[in-house]
């Protein structure tokens, strides 16, 4: 059974932080959602790969995702190579999502913006029938970019007011990362601070959309409207 929507990100817990509420909302609407993590987190200051795998599975359960998988691309060294593109193509051809969520294409962390380019190029070549790879050609219909990590004006928001608390629980499922502890206490904020930050960002975007909490996205294409009377977000 194909996925309706696949979110791709460099690291376990990126999807929870940038578009977890949206994934949950889509699952609640009956769509099949999936998460592809490019790396397994072996470079993390806190937690082991095994712990992070358990936490990622728990977070996926909380977000009602139908499918989650982590590739074996080295953590901290996500490169847009032919070999890595083929790894993503195998997933796209197998899971056949209609909508693909990628990280925004600029960012502080090289793994994040590289994952964006890698995901886009994989989605393109996945549609080439003559690509010497198993599985029939498939190209997602729509690619959108989760832009929460980057200070850019989103082109649209998803209202996650009803999903906010559960999405917060999916972030806190990464106990090795986000519970208060000694390791990395100089660089990791305390749990209370994380909650405040996540809430502030969701509130900010919510305010832009006239709702309580929202997640930001960018699409490269133009918006298309059927009924002018149904356009949301008040002007004045
Ligand atoms: Zn990340």
Boltz pocket constraint, residues with backbone or C-beta under 6 A from the ligand:
constraints:
  - pocket:
      binder: B
      contacts: [[A, 10], [A, 11], [A, 12], [A, 14], [A, 109], [A, 112]]
      max_distance: 6.0
